[in-house]
Amino acid sequence: MKRGLMALVFSICAAALTAADLTGTWSANVTLDAGSGTANFKFTQSGEMLSGSYTGTFGEAKVTGTVKGDQVEFSFDGDQVGKIVYKGKLEGASKMSGSCEYGALGKGTFTAERK
């Protein structure tokens, strides 16, 4: 009986970890030492793979990344500043926050909400 209960608990936990889906439009408030601004993302998620687009201060770019449980990481190339990387944690189905690095502009933080 204990094995069956443990298997059920494990299955429920595994389903909860894979349930995150970032597909949709997100708006992020970004704060860097060099200043602050808003970045907009349109994500499509397939399994753990994330793809999409960025629009913001640095124009437009293709985004790639991963989602593992509640952990998300995505990046794109900013022609003006170099590689831009976001690492964050999902907070429910419609919020995330974490750190970001904007190439030559340095490191900062972000909070994002699904629109």
N, C-alpha and C positions, 0 to 999 in steps of 0.2 A: 504493500500500500504506500509506503514512503517513497519508493522509486517512482511510482505513477504521479504522486503529488509533486515531487521534485522535477520531473519531466515537464509537467504542466506549468510550473512556475518558470522554468527555464524557457519554455516556448513563449510564454507571455512576455518575459523580459526581452527576448530576442526580437519579437515582433515590435515592441516599443522602440528598440534601438534602430530598427530599419524603417520606422514609420515616417521619419522626417522627409518632407518633400519641399524644396525651395522653389519649385516651378511657379513663375509669376513675376510681377514687377515689384521691385524693392527700392526704397529711397533711403540713403544713408547720410547721416550727418557726420562729417569727418573733421577732426581737430588735429592739426599738426603744429609743431613749433613755428612753422612758417606762415600759419594762418588756418582758417577753417573754410569749409564749403560743403556743398551737397553733391553726392554722386548718385546716379540712377542706374539700376541694373535690371535687366530682363533675363531671368534664368530659365533654363530647361534642364530638368534632372532626369536621368535614366540610371536607375540603380544608385551606385555611389558616385557616378560621373556627373559633373556639372558643366554646362556650357551656356553661352549667352552673350550679352553685350553690355557695354558701359557707355554712358553718356554723361558728360560733366565738363568741368573746367578745362580738361585736357582733350576735348573733342569726343571722338567715338573710338571704341576698340572692341575686339573680340575677347571674351572672358572664358577661361577654363578653370576647373577646380574639382574638388571632391567633397563629399558629405559622408561622414562616418559617425553614425549615431547622432549626437547633438553637436559634434565638432564639424566645422566647415572651414575650408581653405580655398581661396580662388585668387587668380592673378590675371594681369594683362600688361601689355607694353604701352607705356606712355611715351610717345615720341619725344616729348620735351624734357622728361625727367628720368626715363629709364623704366625698369620693371617695377610694377606696383603689385604688392601682395597684401591680401587681407586674411587674417586668421581669427576665427570667432567661435562663439558658442550660441546655439539656438536657444531661445527662451520661449517655449511654446511653439505654436504654428506660425506666428506672425511677427516675431521680434528676434533680433540677434545683436550681439555686441562683441567687441574684441579689439585687437590691435591691427595696425596697418603700417606698411612701409612704402613711402612714395619716392623710391629711388633717391635722386639727388636732394630732394626736399626733406628727407628724414622720416622719422617714425612718429606715430600718433595713435589715436584711438578712433573707434567708430561705433555708432549705434544705428541700427537699420530697422525699418518697419515695412511689412508687406502692404502694398497698396491695393 
